[in-house]
């Protein structure tokens, strides 16, 4: 069992930057593939970014490519989402997710592929 706690959300102006953190407890994150998802008001939760267990592969939804970066620090048991050049349409609650896997290369982009979820951190981008 792994517990995930997100932080770093808040209010930011369009064009600004924010870094979200997801700290894990209970298990080492080096055994997990990781992902970030978001849910905007009135919309379904959607995929944002994914990181393979090896950290050698990433994937992003088209709308954040070139602006967001997912990474991990295994020593801190933490996964990050660096958000640059944010836009009002990035406003959402952001969730991190973990998948226990023996596969070190694949990334996972759908919600059902993940085993554990955090409670989310809210990001609001003002125009």
Secondary structure, 3 states (H helix, E strand, C coil): CCEEEEECCEEEECCCCEEEEEEEECCCHHHEEEEEEEECCCCCCEEEEEECCCCCCEEECHHHCCCEEEEEEHHHCEEEEEECCCCHHHCEEEEEEEEECCCCCCCCCCHHHCCEECCCEEEEEEC
